[in-house]
Amino acid sequence: MSSEDKTCAIILASGVGSRMRWDRPKQFIKVAGKLVIEHTLDAFEASPQIDSIVVVVHRDWYHYFMDKIYPKYSKISKVVIGGSTRQESSYIGLVAAGDLSPKYVLIHDAVRPFVTDDLIRRVISALESGAVAVDTVIPATDTIVEVDGDRISNIPPRSKLRRGQTPQGFRYDVILRAHELAKAEKYLSATDDCSLVVRYDLGNVRVVPGDLENIKITYPLDVYLADKIFQVRTQSLIAHVSKEDILSALRSLDGHVVVVFGGTSGIGKAVVDIGKKFGAKVYVASRRTGVDISDYDSVKSYLSDIYLKEGRIDFVVNTAGILRMGKIVDMSLQDISHEVSVDFLGAVYVVKAFLEILSQKGDMQSANVPGIALFASSSYTLGRPNYSIYSASKAAVVNFAQAVSAETDLAKIFVVSPERTKTPLRERNFGKEPESTLLMPETVAVVTYLAYVYGKTGSVYDVRKDRDEIHLREICPEIFAGSNCG
């Protein structure tokens, strides 16, 4: 996209949530530690495809939004008061966006907090390839019936039916014209914006795949479902990014101070090696360097010494962990206690110590928001027999990161969750496995740095061989050859 082809996201947040019967609209309730609208705005704020954001709010919540939410987002260019219908609110948002001179606009419901950067990219890519309007859709899994009173009048073939979502994307001049025609006709019944393009025959509406998780919070049950989705939700940072995106992230490490706990082998060593190759000053914390991650004082002392020496720490990565195979009845209490201390309490100690240092010495820190990367594994979503303490600890790490990320703005805290990875830890416990079935540590390290540069606090980023590593090998094979990619 050229520098002139600007894209504006219009976030519709002017609903009153009448179906909820709560004391506030659903976009202003908390799910997974944040307001629903904050989750939504996070996605558009973080997307490099979005240049500006216009938010349309209800008049009764305008001052609340301006006081509590607006200051957190640099891309919000305008906040306007919506109308009495969704259609009117869309038009108000479009008029407000006109001063920003966008070529494209994405219109999105604030109560769809699971919108992803991948989905945003799909919509914008379709617009750039010539579409004047784009709808995001998913297959209709239920049979849809038309009714007349209490009788079925028609059952359309399900194979041709889709369920529409947002964001919907448009060439700005086309959707503005559609709304102006509707206003002139005094047509007020549009429930979405693509229907207006169809009604006035302003061009074909292209469809792109939506996401099953991209649910709209409408009923109280949806709040419960959304909370559960946030608990187990993971995202990919690498599957659709370009080589330049990866290079830009890695090159930005130049001069950054990185501390890696458990950096002498496996994933930790790969994080160390790649960081150094791209100019980061990397410190390795391990037993070999006299650091015991199961001892809080040891962790804080190490971080404090580095902070005092460098005047900053930009990124802390905790890959330290142990795994003991065996049934719980056969494990000693001492072994159980030690494994929990390393695999869970170690993560707690790293986060607590670094946040305490930042709060005490933040005046020395650079303008960049520091990052903290914790590690889970694919076992965190379902406890695994014969390594119950390890898998339970990884689940606890995810829960802890999601909770503490909502407590602080001193650092961005996230979790990287790789599939089975070729590491000494895994080989000691599972023996020699076919290498073709295992992730390489370098892939996990690249995702870790991408999350630091591009990721969102409180997020879980999974890493898969069949998606992420294949893509990385295609666009940047030098990573695996041990040289600087590009």
C-alpha positions as CSV (number, residue, x, y, z in Angstrom):
1,M,0.0,0.0,0.0
2,S,1.4,3.4,-0.9
3,S,1.8,6.2,1.6
4,E,-1.2,7.9,0.1
5,D,-3.5,4.9,0.5
6,K,-4.5,5.5,4.1
7,T,-6.8,3.2,6.0
8,C,-9.1,4.4,8.8
9,A,-10.9,2.0,11.2
10,I,-14.3,3.2,12.4
11,I,-15.3,1.5,15.7
12,L,-19.0,1.5,16.4
13,A,-19.5,1.7,20.2
14,S,-22.7,3.7,20.5
15,G,-25.0,0.8,21.4
16,V,-26.8,0.8,24.7
17,G,-26.8,-3.0,25.3
18,S,-30.5,-3.3,25.9
19,R,-30.4,-7.1,25.7
20,M,-28.0,-7.3,28.6
21,R,-30.2,-5.3,31.0
22,W,-27.0,-4.2,32.9
23,D,-26.0,-0.8,34.2
24,R,-23.7,-0.1,31.2
25,P,-23.4,-1.0,27.5
26,K,-21.7,-4.3,26.8
27,Q,-18.7,-2.6,25.2
28,F,-17.8,-1.1,28.6
29,I,-18.0,-4.3,30.7
30,K,-14.8,-6.1,31.6
31,V,-13.7,-9.4,30.1
32,A,-10.4,-11.0,30.9
33,G,-9.2,-7.9,32.8
34,K,-10.0,-5.3,30.2
35,L,-13.1,-3.5,28.9
36,V,-14.4,-5.2,25.8
37,I,-13.8,-2.0,23.7
38,E,-10.2,-1.9,24.9
39,H,-9.6,-5.4,23.6
40,T,-11.1,-4.3,20.2
41,L,-9.1,-1.1,20.1
42,D,-5.9,-3.0,21.0
43,A,-6.1,-5.0,17.7
44,F,-6.5,-1.9,15.5
45,E,-4.0,0.2,17.4
46,A,-1.4,-2.6,17.0
47,S,-2.1,-3.3,13.3
48,P,0.5,-1.7,11.0
49,Q,-2.2,-1.6,8.3
50,I,-4.3,0.9,10.2
51,D,-3.4,4.6,10.1
52,S,-6.1,6.2,12.1
53,I,-9.2,5.3,14.2
54,V,-12.5,7.0,14.6
55,V,-14.7,5.9,17.6
56,V,-18.4,6.4,17.6
57,V,-19.8,6.4,21.2
58,H,-23.1,6.9,22.9
59,R,-23.6,10.4,24.2
60,D,-24.0,9.2,27.8
61,W,-20.6,7.5,27.7
62,Y,-18.6,10.1,25.7
63,H,-16.9,11.7,28.7
64,Y,-16.2,8.3,30.3
65,F,-14.5,7.3,27.1
66,M,-12.5,10.5,26.8
67,D,-11.4,10.3,30.4
68,K,-10.6,6.6,30.8
69,I,-9.9,5.1,27.3
70,Y,-9.0,7.8,24.8
71,P,-5.6,8.6,26.3
72,K,-4.3,5.1,25.9
73,Y,-4.5,5.0,22.1
74,S,-2.3,7.1,19.8
75,K,-4.2,6.2,16.6
76,I,-7.6,7.5,17.8
77,S,-8.0,10.6,15.7
78,K,-11.6,11.4,16.5
79,V,-14.3,10.5,19.0
80,V,-17.8,11.4,17.9
81,I,-21.3,10.8,19.4
82,G,-23.4,8.3,17.5
83,G,-27.0,8.3,16.3
84,S,-30.1,6.4,17.2
85,T,-29.4,3.5,14.8
86,R,-26.4,1.6,13.7
87,Q,-26.8,2.9,10.2
88,E,-26.8,6.5,11.4
89,S,-23.8,5.9,13.6
90,S,-21.9,4.4,10.7
91,Y,-22.7,7.5,8.6
92,I,-21.6,9.8,11.4
93,G,-18.3,7.9,11.6
94,L,-17.8,8.1,7.9
95,V,-18.3,11.9,7.9
96,A,-15.9,12.3,10.7
97,A,-13.3,10.2,8.9
98,G,-13.5,12.5,5.8
99,D,-11.0,15.0,7.4
100,L,-8.5,12.2,7.6
101,S,-8.5,11.6,3.8
102,P,-8.6,7.8,3.9
103,K,-8.7,5.7,0.7
104,Y,-10.1,2.8,2.6
105,V,-12.2,2.4,5.8
106,L,-12.9,-0.6,7.9
107,I,-16.1,-0.5,10.0
108,H,-16.1,-2.7,13.0
109,D,-18.4,-3.5,16.0
110,A,-16.8,-2.6,19.3
111,V,-18.3,-5.7,20.8
112,R,-16.3,-8.0,18.6
113,P,-13.1,-8.0,20.7
114,F,-11.5,-11.1,19.0
115,V,-10.7,-9.4,15.7
116,T,-7.1,-10.3,14.7
117,D,-4.4,-8.7,12.7
118,D,-4.7,-11.6,10.2
119,L,-8.4,-10.7,9.6
120,I,-7.6,-7.0,9.2
121,R,-5.0,-7.9,6.7
122,R,-7.3,-10.1,4.7
123,V,-9.9,-7.3,4.4
124,I,-7.3,-4.7,3.4
125,S,-5.6,-7.1,0.9
126,A,-8.9,-7.6,-0.9
127,L,-9.4,-3.8,-1.1
128,E,-5.9,-3.3,-2.4
129,S,-6.6,-5.9,-5.1
130,G,-9.5,-3.9,-6.5
131,A,-12.6,-4.7,-4.4
132,V,-14.8,-1.7,-3.5
133,A,-16.5,-3.5,-0.6
134,V,-15.5,-6.5,1.5
135,D,-17.4,-8.6,4.0
136,T,-16.0,-11.1,6.4
137,V,-18.1,-14.2,6.6
138,I,-18.1,-17.7,8.1
139,P,-20.1,-20.8,7.0
140,A,-23.7,-21.2,8.3
141,T,-23.5,-24.4,10.3
142,D,-27.2,-24.4,11.3
143,T,-30.1,-24.7,8.9
144,I,-31.6,-21.3,8.3
145,V,-35.4,-21.1,8.0
146,E,-37.7,-18.2,6.9
147,V,-40.9,-17.9,8.8
148,D,-44.3,-16.3,8.3
149,G,-45.8,-16.0,11.7
150,D,-45.5,-19.5,13.3
151,R,-45.0,-21.3,9.9
152,I,-41.9,-22.0,7.9
153,S,-42.2,-20.3,4.5
154,N,-38.8,-21.2,3.0
155,I,-35.6,-23.2,3.8
156,P,-32.7,-21.7,1.8
157,P,-29.9,-24.2,0.8
158,R,-27.3,-23.9,3.5
159,S,-24.4,-24.3,1.1
160,K,-25.1,-20.8,-0.2
161,L,-25.5,-19.1,3.2
162,R,-22.9,-17.4,5.2
163,R,-22.9,-15.5,8.5
164,G,-21.6,-12.0,8.2
165,Q,-19.1,-10.5,10.7
166,T,-17.1,-7.3,11.0
167,P,-14.8,-5.7,10.1
168,Q,-16.3,-4.8,6.7
169,G,-14.0,-2.9,4.4
170,F,-14.8,-0.3,1.8
171,R,-13.3,2.2,-0.6
172,Y,-14.2,5.3,1.3
173,D,-15.9,7.1,-1.6
174,V,-18.1,4.1,-2.3
175,I,-19.5,3.6,1.2
176,L,-19.9,7.3,1.8
177,R,-22.0,7.4,-1.5
178,A,-24.0,4.4,-0.3
179,H,-25.0,6.2,2.9
180,E,-25.8,9.4,1.2
181,L,-28.1,7.6,-1.2
182,A,-29.8,5.9,1.8
183,K,-30.2,9.3,3.5
184,A,-31.7,10.8,0.4
185,E,-34.1,7.9,0.1
186,K,-34.9,8.0,3.8
187,Y,-34.0,4.3,4.0
188,L,-33.2,3.5,7.6
189,S,-33.3,-0.2,7.9
190,A,-29.8,-1.3,7.1
191,T,-28.3,-3.6,9.7
192,D,-24.8,-3.5,8.2
193,D,-22.9,-1.4,5.7
194,C,-22.3,-3.9,2.9
195,S,-26.1,-4.2,2.4
196,L,-26.2,-0.5,1.3
197,V,-23.5,-1.2,-1.4
198,V,-25.7,-4.1,-2.6
199,R,-28.9,-2.0,-2.4
200,Y,-27.6,0.8,-4.6
201,D,-25.6,-1.5,-6.9
202,L,-22.3,0.4,-6.3
203,G,-20.2,-2.6,-7.0
204,N,-19.7,-6.3,-6.1
205,V,-19.1,-7.1,-2.4
206,R,-16.2,-9.5,-2.1
207,V,-16.2,-12.0,0.8
208,V,-13.1,-13.1,2.7
209,P,-13.0,-15.8,5.4
210,G,-13.9,-14.5,8.9
211,D,-12.9,-16.2,12.2
212,L,-15.1,-18.5,14.3
213,E,-13.7,-16.9,17.4
214,N,-14.7,-13.4,16.2
215,I,-18.0,-13.5,18.1
216,K,-20.2,-10.6,18.8
217,I,-21.0,-10.1,22.5
218,T,-24.8,-9.7,22.6
219,Y,-26.2,-11.8,25.4
220,P,-24.9,-12.6,29.0
221,L,-23.8,-16.0,27.8
222,D,-21.5,-14.4,25.3
223,V,-19.6,-12.7,28.1
224,Y,-19.0,-16.1,29.7
225,L,-17.9,-17.5,26.4
226,A,-15.6,-14.5,25.7
227,D,-13.9,-14.9,29.0
228,K,-13.2,-18.6,28.3
229,I,-11.9,-17.8,24.8
230,F,-9.5,-15.3,26.2
231,Q,-8.2,-17.9,28.7
232,V,-7.3,-20.4,26.0
233,R,-6.9,-18.1,23.0
234,T,-3.6,-18.1,21.1
235,Q,-2.4,-16.1,18.2
236,S,0.2,-16.5,15.4
237,L,2.6,-13.7,14.8
238,I,4.5,-15.2,11.9
239,A,2.2,-17.1,9.7
240,H,1.3,-14.2,7.4
241,V,4.1,-11.6,8.0
242,S,6.6,-10.7,5.3
243,K,10.3,-11.0,5.4
244,E,10.6,-7.3,5.8
245,D,8.3,-7.4,8.9
246,I,10.6,-9.9,10.5
247,L,13.8,-8.1,9.5
248,S,12.3,-4.8,10.8
249,A,11.5,-6.4,14.2
250,L,14.9,-8.0,14.5
251,R,16.9,-5.0,13.4
252,S,15.1,-2.9,15.9
253,L,16.8,-4.9,18.6
254,D,20.1,-3.1,18.0
255,G,21.2,-1.5,21.2
256,H,18.5,-3.0,23.3
257,V,19.4,-4.6,26.6
258,V,17.9,-8.2,26.9
259,V,18.1,-10.5,29.9
260,V,17.4,-14.2,29.2
261,F,16.8,-16.6,32.1
262,G,17.7,-20.1,31.1
263,G,19.7,-18.9,28.1
264,T,22.4,-21.6,28.1
265,S,20.5,-24.2,26.0
266,G,17.4,-24.9,23.9
267,I,15.0,-22.0,23.2
268,G,16.8,-19.7,25.6
269,K,20.1,-20.1,23.8
270,A,18.4,-19.4,20.5
271,V,16.9,-16.2,21.9
272,V,20.4,-15.2,23.1
273,D,22.1,-16.0,19.8
274,I,19.6,-14.2,17.6
275,G,19.5,-11.2,19.9
276,K,23.3,-10.9,19.7
277,K,23.4,-11.2,15.9
278,F,21.0,-8.3,15.6
279,G,22.9,-6.0,17.9
280,A,21.2,-6.5,21.3
281,K,23.3,-6.6,24.4
282,V,22.2,-9.9,25.9
283,Y,22.8,-11.1,29.5
284,V,22.3,-14.8,30.3
285,A,20.9,-15.7,33.7
286,S,21.4,-19.3,34.7
287,R,22.9,-21.4,37.4
288,R,26.2,-21.2,35.5
289,T,26.1,-17.4,36.0
290,G,25.1,-17.8,39.7
291,V,21.4,-17.1,39.4
292,D,18.8,-19.4,41.0
293,I,15.4,-18.6,39.5
294,S,13.7,-20.4,42.4
295,D,15.1,-17.8,44.7
296,Y,13.5,-14.3,44.5
297,D,16.5,-12.4,46.0
298,S,18.8,-14.0,43.5
299,V,16.6,-13.0,40.6
300,K,16.1,-9.4,41.8
301,S,19.8,-8.9,42.6
302,Y,20.8,-10.0,39.1
303,L,18.3,-7.8,37.4
304,S,19.1,-4.8,39.7
305,D,22.8,-5.1,38.9
306,I,22.2,-5.1,35.1
307,Y,19.8,-2.1,35.4
308,L,22.3,-0.2,37.5
309,K,25.1,-0.9,35.0
310,E,23.1,-0.3,31.8
311,G,20.6,2.3,33.0
312,R,17.8,0.2,31.3
313,I,16.5,-3.2,30.6
314,D,14.3,-3.5,27.5
315,F,13.3,-7.1,27.4
316,V,13.3,-9.9,30.0
317,V,12.8,-13.5,28.7
318,N,12.2,-16.4,31.0
319,T,12.8,-19.8,29.3
320,A,14.0,-21.6,32.5
321,G,12.1,-24.8,33.3
322,I,12.4,-28.4,34.4
323,L,10.3,-31.4,33.6
324,R,10.3,-34.6,35.6
325,M,8.4,-37.5,34.1
326,G,6.5,-39.8,36.4
327,K,3.2,-40.4,38.2
328,I,2.4,-38.1,41.0
329,V,2.3,-40.9,43.5
330,D,5.9,-41.8,42.7
331,M,7.2,-38.2,43.1
332,S,8.8,-37.0,46.3
333,L,7.4,-33.8,47.9
334,Q,10.8,-32.3,47.5
335,D,10.8,-32.9,43.7
336,I,7.3,-31.5,43.4
337,S,8.2,-28.4,45.4
338,H,11.3,-27.8,43.3
339,E,9.5,-28.2,40.0
340,V,6.8,-25.8,41.0
341,S,9.4,-23.3,42.2
342,V,11.2,-23.3,38.9
343,D,8.4,-23.7,36.4
344,F,5.8,-21.4,38.1
345,L,7.3,-19.4,40.9
346,G,10.3,-18.6,38.8
347,A,8.1,-16.8,36.3
348,V,6.3,-15.0,39.2
349,Y,9.7,-13.9,40.7
350,V,11.0,-12.6,37.3
351,V,7.9,-10.5,36.7
352,K,7.7,-9.2,40.3
353,A,11.3,-8.3,40.5
354,F,11.4,-6.5,37.1
355,L,8.2,-4.6,37.8
356,E,9.6,-3.5,41.2
357,I,12.8,-2.3,39.6
358,L,10.8,-0.4,36.9
359,S,8.6,1.3,39.5
360,Q,11.6,2.3,41.6
361,K,14.0,3.4,38.8
362,G,11.7,4.1,35.9
363,D,13.2,7.6,35.4
364,M,16.3,5.8,34.0
365,Q,14.4,3.7,31.6
366,S,14.2,4.5,27.8
367,A,11.0,5.7,26.2
368,N,10.3,2.2,24.9
369,V,7.8,0.1,27.0
370,P,9.8,-2.9,28.2
371,G,8.7,-6.4,27.5
372,I,8.5,-9.6,29.6
373,A,8.2,-13.0,27.8
374,L,7.1,-16.0,29.8
375,F,6.8,-19.5,28.3
376,A,4.1,-22.1,28.3
377,S,3.7,-25.2,26.2
378,S,1.0,-26.9,24.2
379,S,0.3,-28.9,27.4
380,Y,-1.1,-25.9,29.3
381,T,-4.6,-26.3,27.9
382,L,-5.0,-29.9,29.1
383,G,-3.0,-31.6,31.8
384,R,-0.7,-34.4,30.6
385,P,-0.4,-37.7,32.4
386,N,3.1,-38.4,33.7
387,Y,4.1,-34.8,33.7
388,S,1.2,-33.2,35.6
389,I,3.3,-30.7,37.6
390,Y,4.9,-29.3,34.4
391,S,1.6,-29.0,32.5
392,A,-0.2,-27.5,35.5
393,S,2.6,-25.0,36.1
394,K,2.4,-23.9,32.4
395,A,-1.3,-23.3,32.8
396,A,-0.6,-21.3,35.9
397,V,2.0,-19.2,34.0
398,V,-0.6,-18.3,31.3
399,N,-3.2,-17.4,33.9
400,F,-0.7,-15.3,35.9
401,A,0.5,-13.4,32.8
402,Q,-3.1,-12.6,31.7
403,A,-3.9,-11.3,35.2
404,V,-0.8,-9.3,35.9
405,S,-0.7,-7.7,32.5
406,A,-4.0,-6.0,33.4
407,E,-2.5,-4.7,36.6
408,T,0.4,-2.7,35.2
409,D,1.4,-0.5,32.3
410,L,5.1,-0.6,33.3
411,A,5.8,-3.5,30.9
412,K,4.2,-5.5,28.2
413,I,3.8,-9.1,29.5
414,F,3.0,-12.0,27.2
415,V,3.3,-15.7,26.8
416,V,5.0,-17.8,24.0
417,S,3.5,-21.3,23.7
418,P,5.5,-23.5,21.4
419,E,4.6,-27.0,20.2
420,R,7.1,-29.8,20.8
421,T,10.5,-28.3,20.3
422,K,13.9,-29.8,19.7
423,T,15.7,-29.0,23.0
424,P,17.9,-31.0,25.4
425,L,15.1,-30.8,28.0
426,R,12.8,-32.7,25.6
427,E,15.4,-35.2,24.5
428,R,16.2,-36.1,28.1
429,N,12.6,-36.9,28.8
430,F,11.3,-38.3,25.5
431,G,14.4,-39.7,23.8
432,K,15.2,-39.2,20.2
433,E,12.2,-38.2,18.1
434,P,12.0,-37.6,14.3
435,E,13.4,-34.1,13.8
436,S,10.8,-33.5,11.1
437,T,8.1,-33.5,13.9
438,L,9.8,-31.0,16.1
439,L,10.0,-27.2,16.1
440,M,13.5,-25.7,15.8
441,P,14.4,-23.4,18.7
442,E,15.2,-20.6,16.2
443,T,11.6,-20.4,15.1
444,V,10.4,-19.9,18.7
445,A,13.1,-17.3,19.3
446,V,12.0,-15.3,16.3
447,V,8.4,-15.4,17.4
448,T,9.5,-14.2,20.9
449,Y,11.1,-11.2,19.4
450,L,8.2,-10.5,17.1
451,A,5.9,-10.5,20.2
452,Y,8.2,-8.1,21.9
453,V,8.1,-5.7,19.0
454,Y,4.6,-6.2,17.6
455,G,2.7,-8.1,20.2
456,K,0.1,-7.0,22.8
457,T,0.3,-7.4,26.6
458,G,-1.7,-10.3,28.0
459,S,-1.6,-12.3,24.8
460,V,-0.6,-15.9,24.2
461,Y,1.3,-16.5,21.0
462,D,1.5,-20.1,19.9
463,V,4.2,-21.4,17.6
464,R,3.5,-24.3,15.2
465,K,5.8,-26.2,12.9
466,D,3.2,-26.8,10.2
467,R,2.4,-23.1,9.9
468,D,5.0,-20.8,11.4
469,E,8.2,-22.7,10.8
470,I,7.3,-23.6,7.3
471,H,6.6,-19.9,6.5
472,L,9.8,-18.8,8.2
473,R,11.9,-21.3,6.3
474,E,10.4,-20.1,3.0
475,I,11.0,-16.4,3.5
476,C,14.0,-16.3,5.8
477,P,16.0,-19.6,5.6
478,E,19.2,-17.8,6.8
479,I,17.8,-17.9,10.3
480,F,18.4,-21.7,10.4
481,A,21.8,-21.4,8.7
482,G,23.1,-19.4,11.6
483,S,23.6,-16.1,9.7
484,N,21.8,-12.8,9.9
485,C,18.6,-13.1,7.9
486,G,19.0,-10.6,5.1
